[in-house]
């Protein structure tokens, strides 16, 4: 049996200064890095998920309801979609990108990113230029990725990857407790994994997260 840590969506747009900032996101990036540095020996695998939007339809709205529709965020190829620079990628083995053409909250909707396209939080010289902290002025980025992106028949999803590495036990941390963390954890239970969420290593959108925690616990997630 293998054990995996899933780091959910610790991206620039979900941290302070981003297009859809969650309070405490930037601090959380550093806290997760400290946790992984101290505890990586307890995990056989560490993976991360990213929102990676190209044209997600009604998921983006100029008048978002902040429940089912949201401001533009985490557009593929932009700084907003990259990992926060305080999240140390040293121990992360694989990245799973979700939401290219539709809303996607669970990491189990993500697909394995190419090995030669590892996100690092800071774009390198020569990378696609993007202005601003978020994704608001990234039409060129969207067009480029939409033109090049195609899902192959052998695309590897998160569940496939975990199964291929004999993972049975999962620990989930990241952003946001009441959306992508919750969705990832509940999908993991449905897929047959033993799942724990470390509440102290998540931050949420709602001020009161009791309902989200109760939903996870009712769904079979251990919330510690």
C-alpha positions in Angstrom: 0.0 0.0 0.0 1.2 3.5 -0.9 0.3 6.8 0.6 0.0 10.1 -1.3 -0.3 13.7 -0.5 -2.5 15.8 -2.8 -1.8 19.5 -2.8 -4.9 21.2 -4.3 -4.7 24.4 -6.4 -2.2 26.5 -4.5 -2.0 28.9 -7.4 -1.3 32.7 -7.7 -4.9 33.5 -8.6 -6.2 31.9 -5.4 -3.7 33.8 -3.2 -3.6 37.4 -2.2 -3.1 39.7 -5.2 -4.7 37.1 -7.5 -7.9 37.3 -9.5 -9.9 35.1 -7.1 -7.9 35.4 -3.9 -8.8 33.3 -0.8 -7.7 34.9 2.5 -4.7 33.2 3.8 -3.7 31.5 0.6 -0.2 33.0 0.4 0.6 32.0 4.0 -0.8 28.6 3.3 1.6 28.0 0.5 4.5 28.5 2.8 2.9 26.3 5.5 2.3 23.5 3.1 6.0 23.7 2.0 7.1 23.5 5.6 4.8 20.5 6.2 6.1 18.7 3.1 9.7 19.4 4.0 9.1 17.9 7.5 6.9 15.0 6.6 7.6 14.0 3.0 9.1 10.8 4.3 5.6 9.8 5.4 4.4 9.8 1.9 5.3 7.6 -1.1 4.1 10.2 -3.5 3.3 13.9 -3.6 1.2 15.4 -6.4 -0.5 18.8 -7.0 -3.5 19.9 -8.9 -4.1 23.1 -10.9 -7.1 24.9 -12.3 -6.0 25.3 -16.0 -8.8 27.1 -17.8 -8.9 27.7 -21.5 -12.6 28.2 -22.4 -14.6 26.9 -19.4 -17.9 28.4 -20.6 -20.3 29.7 -17.9 -17.7 29.0 -15.2 -16.4 32.5 -16.1 -18.8 35.4 -15.8 -18.6 39.2 -15.8 -21.3 39.1 -13.2 -20.4 36.0 -11.2 -22.6 34.6 -8.4 -19.5 33.2 -6.6 -21.3 29.9 -6.3 -21.4 28.4 -9.8 -19.8 31.3 -11.8 -16.6 33.2 -11.0 -14.3 36.0 -12.3 -11.8 34.9 -14.8 -9.0 33.0 -13.1 -6.2 30.5 -13.6 -6.2 30.9 -17.4 -3.8 28.4 -19.0 -0.3 29.8 -19.5 -0.7 32.9 -17.3 1.0 33.8 -14.1 -2.3 33.4 -12.3 -2.4 29.7 -13.1 1.1 29.0 -11.9 1.9 27.7 -8.4 2.4 30.3 -5.7 6.2 30.9 -5.4 6.1 30.0 -1.7 5.0 26.5 -2.6 8.2 24.5 -2.9 7.9 22.0 -5.8 10.9 20.0 -4.8 9.0 16.9 -3.7 6.1 17.2 -6.1 6.2 14.3 -8.6 3.2 15.0 -10.9 0.8 17.8 -11.7 -2.8 17.4 -12.8 -4.6 20.2 -14.6 -8.4 20.5 -14.6 -11.1 22.7 -16.1 -9.8 23.3 -19.5 -13.2 23.5 -21.2 -15.7 23.2 -18.4 -15.9 23.9 -14.7 -13.9 21.3 -12.7 -13.5 21.4 -8.9 -12.2 18.0 -8.2 -8.6 17.0 -8.8 -10.0 13.7 -10.1 -11.1 15.6 -13.2 -7.5 16.6 -13.9 -5.1 15.3 -16.5 -1.4 14.7 -16.1 0.7 17.7 -17.2 3.6 17.0 -19.6 6.9 16.3 -17.8 8.6 19.1 -19.8 6.0 21.7 -18.7 6.4 21.6 -14.9 4.8 24.7 -13.2 7.1 26.5 -10.8 5.3 29.6 -9.6 7.6 32.0 -11.5 7.5 32.2 -15.2 10.9 31.9 -16.9 12.5 34.3 -19.4 11.0 33.6 -22.8 7.7 32.4 -21.4 4.4 33.8 -22.7 4.1 37.4 -21.5 1.1 38.2 -19.3 0.4 41.4 -17.5 -1.2 41.7 -14.1 -1.6 39.2 -11.3 -4.6 37.4 -12.7 -6.0 36.3 -16.0 -8.0 39.3 -17.1 -5.9 40.3 -20.1 -4.8 36.9 -21.3 -6.8 36.4 -24.5 -3.6 35.6 -26.4 -2.8 32.9 -23.9 -6.2 31.4 -24.2 -6.1 31.4 -28.0 -2.7 29.7 -28.0 -3.6 27.0 -25.6 -7.0 26.4 -27.1 -5.3 25.9 -30.5 -2.7 23.5 -29.3 -4.6 21.6 -26.6 -6.1 18.2 -27.4 -7.0 15.4 -25.0 -5.4 12.2 -26.3 -7.0 8.8 -25.8 -4.2 7.8 -23.5 -4.4 10.9 -21.3 -3.7 10.0 -17.7 -6.1 11.1 -15.0 -5.4 11.4 -11.3 -7.2 8.2 -10.4 -5.3 6.3 -13.1 -2.0 7.6 -11.9 -2.7 6.8 -8.2 -3.8 3.3 -9.0 -0.7 2.7 -11.2 1.4 3.7 -8.1 -0.6 1.4 -5.8 -1.9 4.3 -3.7 -4.7 3.4 -1.2 -4.3 6.2 1.4 -4.7 9.9 0.5 -4.1 13.1 2.5 -5.5 16.3 1.0 -4.4 19.9 1.6 -4.8 23.2 -0.3 -7.3 25.7 -1.6 -10.3 26.1 -1.1 -11.6 24.0 1.7 -15.3 24.4 0.7 -14.8 23.9 -3.1 -11.8 22.1 -4.7 -10.5 20.5 -1.5 -13.9 19.2 -0.6 -14.6 18.0 -4.2 -11.3 16.2 -4.4 -11.6 14.5 -1.1 -15.2 13.3 -1.7 -14.2 12.0 -5.2 -11.3 10.2 -3.6 -13.6 8.4 -1.2 -16.0 7.5 -4.1 -13.0 6.0 -6.0 -12.2 3.8 -3.0 -9.4 5.5 -1.3 -9.0 6.1 2.5 -9.0 9.9 2.7 -7.9 12.5 5.3 -8.1 16.3 5.0 -5.8 18.3 7.2 -8.1 21.2 7.9 -5.2 23.3 9.3 -3.5 23.1 5.9 -6.5 24.4 3.9 -8.2 27.8 3.6 -11.8 28.4 2.5 -13.9 30.9 0.7 -16.7 31.0 3.3 -16.1 32.4 6.7 -17.9 29.5 8.3 -16.6 26.2 7.0 -18.5 23.9 9.3 -21.0 22.9 6.6 -18.1 21.9 4.3 -16.4 19.9 7.0 -19.7 18.2 7.9 -20.3 17.3 4.2 -16.8 15.8 3.9 -17.2 13.8 7.2 -20.7 12.5 6.1 -19.1 11.4 2.8 -16.5 9.3 4.6 -13.5 11.8 4.8 -11.5 12.1 8.0 -11.1 15.8 8.7 -8.3 16.4 11.2 
